[in-house]
Amino acid sequence: MTADVIVVGAGIAGLTAAHRLARQGLAVTVLEAGPVPGGRVGDRETRGIRYNAGARLIYPFSKPFNRLLRDLDLADQLIPVRKLNATCLGDGENWLIELMPSAASLRTPGLTLTERLRFVALGTRLLLAKRRTDPDDAASALEADGQTLAQYILAHAGPNVLARMVDPVFRGTRAWNAEEISGAFFASTTPHLIGQDTVYVLKSGMAALPNALARGLDLRCDTPVTAVLREGAGYAVDTAGGTLRADRVVMAVEGSLVAGLMPDQSAEDRAFFAGVRYNSLGIVHYRLNRDVPARMNFFARGSAATIATYQQVPGNPATGQAPQLYAQLSPEANARAKAEGRTGALHGIVEDRLLQLYPTLHADCADRVEQWIERKLPTFYPGYARAVHDFRARQSGPLAYCGDYLAQSLLTGAAASGERAARQIIASL
């Protein structure tokens, strides 16, 4: 069998590329190792416990992604979640954290007057950078890529802004420590968040997006690829079921897996892929036998222990949603789970801390599901955005790569990378 294009991987990047290429009239085959499309975007349910495969929210700032939603007739499925915030638990005190920076952020306790003034100055600086930064592309803020996020915030705002505002949010939403990631992620996304107060979820769940993208495609799930080899003017794609051939290929698997599938890579490209990193994430979901009020907590680092995000989700009889608890491991607890070989025994890691947050856990818990995501998010460490920029500049022709690791550690970044790969393939025709 020969296709015009084979897309390896049916995450959002690969599906977006395939969708665009199929609309150009190309014969596209998508090969996916897993049982369903979507990768880290989708819905799961285990014994009545509902949770996401990875991505939980859609940010409003990506114009290309919003166009894609309209193309897929999903725009009317967007449900707004306004003024999203969390209570941060510190050492002996609690305070409200706005997930999108605004004037209300200035009310954060513990900031000095100088830090409040510097925070306003930083916001102004970021707003002025809005036109030259792309929230779907960390490489659009290369001036911030040579330092860590911690260094960036300390230089422009101060230690209490870092400890009380930035660090809890990044640990709680992305399982990143500010001293380990590049300032480019913050500098490219924040200009487009200032003044916004709304994020979105999809009415029928996150799986609606990959399902809509996959509609009409030749999608073959449970088809892991073992190698992609150059063969004459085209490519041979080896799978357990045989070899498929295509004139062009889009590699849309996680970046850390690419080198193992492509023995023909140049030394320069192999060096780039050797530098692609992901963080891992553990979450324990608990189904309760009694209802609970809504609650979401982040934690100051000193009081976090093994949990970075704690959430109580009330039951919803209309949808069949059972009351649940959500306990997301801290970066340190994730590292511990891997080091101790306990990625399948996460409850024991968080239990003591969870009992402090919810003392009647043992009496109220009807069931639990442990979720381990080995490659949760690509880690944009200092210097990585520059490496992405340089790698993309070298790409042309009938082999394209895409994924959030080549754009931004966000759902919209993955889609943007898929759009870029499709443009490259179309240009090679």
C-alpha positions, 0 to 999 in steps of 0.5 A: 500500500502506498499513500501520499502521506503517512502521519506517525502518531495521532496526537493533536499535532499529527491529527491537525497535520493530517486534517489539513493535508487531507483537505488538500486532497492528499491520501493520508494514512495515520498510524497510532500505537494506542487504542484511540486517537488524541494522545494526551488530549482525551477523556478516560473513565475507569469504574465510574471515575472520570479524568482527562488523558492530559490537557484539561483546559483550552486557552483563548489566545491562539487565533489559529487554534480558534480557526481550527475549532470553527472549521471543525464546528466545535466553537459552539461547544466551548464552555467558558470558565471565568476567573479561574483561581485557586487558594494557595496553602502556605506555612500558616497562611492562605491566599488567593492566586489568579491563574491569569495575571490581573490587577487583582494579583496585586492584592497577593499578601506578602509582596513588598511595595517595591515588588508590587511596583515592579510587577506592574512594570513587568506587566506593562513590559509584557503587554508591549511585547504582545505583538512580537510574541506568539503564545503558540511558540516559545521560540518567539521569546528567545530573549528570555530563553537564556535564563530560568523562569526563576531568574527571569522573575527575580530580575523583573519582579522579586522573590515574593512574586516568585514564591507566592504567585509564579512558583505555585502556579507552575508547580500546580498546573505544569509540574515544573519547578521555576529553576528548571525551565526557561523564561521563554515559556512565560515570556511568550504566553503571559502577554496574551493572558493579561486582561483575559479572565476566561478559559474553556472546556469542551461541552462533550469532553476533550475527546471531542477535539481528536475525534473531530480531527480524525473524522474521515481520515484513514486512521489505524489505531493499535498500529505501533511503528517500529522504523521509518526509513528512506526508500528511493524517493519516498519512505518505508514505514515498518509496523508489526503488521507489515511495511507501508510506503508513502511519498512523504512522512509526518513524524508526530510522535513525542520528540524523545521517541523520534531517534529510536524510530529513525536510524537514517537521521543526520548527526545534527538532527540526532543531536537535537532529539537527544536534547528533547526532554519531558516531565512525568506526572502522577495523579490519583483520582478518588471516587467518593461516597458523599458529595463535597464542595468545590475546592482547588488548592495550590501550595507554597513550596515549603508546605506542598510535600507530595501534592502540588494540586488538590481538587474537590469535584462535586457530583453532578447527577445530570451528567452522572459525574460522581464526587471526586478528589484529585491529587496531583503529585509535586515534582519531587514526588513524581521524581520519587515515584520514578526513582523508587519504581512506584509509578503504579503505587502513587496512593501510598506516596500522597496518602499522608498529605491527603489525609491532612487535606481530607481527614475522612478519606478512608471512610469516604473513598469508594474507589481510586484510579492512579494515573501515570503520564510518563511524558506529560509535557516537553520541558523548555529548559534554558536554551531549548527554545533556541534549539527548536528555532534552529532545528525548525529553520533546517526543515524542508522537503517531504519529511516533517516533524511536529509536536508540542515539543517543537512549539509550545507546551500547550494544546494550542502549541501542538496544533500550531506545530501540526499546521506548520508540518502540513504547510511544509509537506504542501510546499514540497509537492 
